[in-house]
Structure formats: structure tokens, C-alpha cells
Amino acid sequence: MNRYPAPALQDVPQDIRLRILEVQEKAGFVPNVFLALARRPAEWRAFFAYHDALMAKEDGSLSKGDREMIVTATSAANHCLYCVVAHGALLRIYEKKPLVADQVSVNHREADITPRQRAMLDFALKVCKHSEQIEEADFAALHAHGFSDEDIWDIAAITAFFGLSNRMANFSSMKPNPEFYLMGRVPRQK
């Protein structure tokens, strides 16, 4: 699975094990990132607390699909196979469009997405690759599409958080679970 051996599920602290079992129950498998990061429990807890604060929040105008679209596009820019495949699967499911994750991961400007989503991804990729060049015009462009300053913070925070995630997955040679490749493309087996 990766350069650093993941602990066995029975060897991780109970709170982490319970969360992993919840994910397994819902997904039908344990995504590799959950066990890979469990080798350092304090970091695992911090990582998933921030992940959940960004990705599971209910307020703001970003949908779950928007959030996964940001992760997929910026992870592609960071050449992170694990995150493109895993979050691309979630993007396909949330948007109910089997092709959109592939399109967004290659070139969001040619993807079948809304102008609002295109503006969101333009900004996310600028944060990802050229954050030092962010200027007032970038905020104005997003405001024109109805994004609030808090939404813009979310776009930037998701981009930055997954920059960390991408780098951890890349350096450790984390591989996507085979199950991710078919999610959102074919009906789930029951």
C-alpha cells in the first residue's frame, strides 16, 4: 500500500479504530489513507479533525460536489494519484456525472461544469500553484458568482489542506484502493 507500513486495525487506538470501522461500514472497504496515517495517532486525529471541519461543514454555499471538485482539480495539479482517484470517485457520486471527475482532473476549463464552478476552480488552482499572486481582482471574480468571503476562505483552506494531503500521499507512495476506480461509474454491489 505504501512506503511506511500501516498498522493492523486491531493495533490502532480505539477511537481511531471505531472511526475506521464506521467508514468501512459506509464505503464497503477501508480507504488506505485511514490506515496509512494511523501509524501516528495524534497526527491522524488532527488530520481528520481538520478534514471534517472543511469537508463536512453544513454552512456556506459550497456543495459536497464543489468541495470534491476542488480536491480533485488541485490534487491533479499536485500530481497526487491517491487523491485524484479517491476524491474523483466522491465527485462522481456527489455530482451524479460519471465523466466530470476525469474532465476536472485533466482540464477544468473544458469540463462540463457551471461558470460558477469554473471560477471556483480557477481560484483554487491559483491558490494551489501561485498563492503569492492572489489579488483583489480574484475576490471580485468570485463575488460576481455569488461566493461570500467565507466561501472564498473555504476554497483556499480546502486547497491548502489537500496540498498537505497530496504531499503526504506522494512521498509515502500511498496507492488508491481498487474500489475507488469504479465508484460512481458502475452501480454499487450489495
C-alpha positions, 0 to 999 in steps of 0.5 A: 500500500505504501512506503511506511507500513500501516498498522493492523486495525486491531493495533490502532487506538480505539477511537481511531479504530471505531472511526475506521470501522464506521467508514468501512461500514459506509464505503464497503472497504477501508480507504488506505489513507485511514490506515496509512496515517494511523501509524501516528495517532495524534497526527491522524486525529488532527488530520481528520479533525481538520478534514471534517471541519472543511469537508463536512461543514453544513454552512456556506454555499459550497456543495459536497460536489464543489468541495470534491471538485476542488480536491480533485482539480488541485490534487491533479495539479499536485500530481497526487494519484491517491487523491485524484482517484479517491476524491474523483470517485466522491465527485462522481457520486456527489455530482451524479456525472460519471465523466466530470471527475476525469474532465476536472482532473485533466482540464477544468476549463473544458469540463462540463461544469457551471461558470460558477464552478469554473471560477471556483476552480480557477481560484483554487488552482491559483491558490494551489500553484501561485498563492503569492499572486492572489489579488483583489481582482480574484475576490471580485471574480468570485463575488460576481458568482455569488461566493461570500468571503467565507466561501472564498476562505473555504476554497483556499483552506480546502486547497491548502489542506489537500496540498498537505494531503497530496504531499503526504500521499506522494512521498509515502507512495500511498496507492488508491484502493481498487474500489475507488476506480469504479465508484460512481461509474458502475452501480454499487454491489450489495 
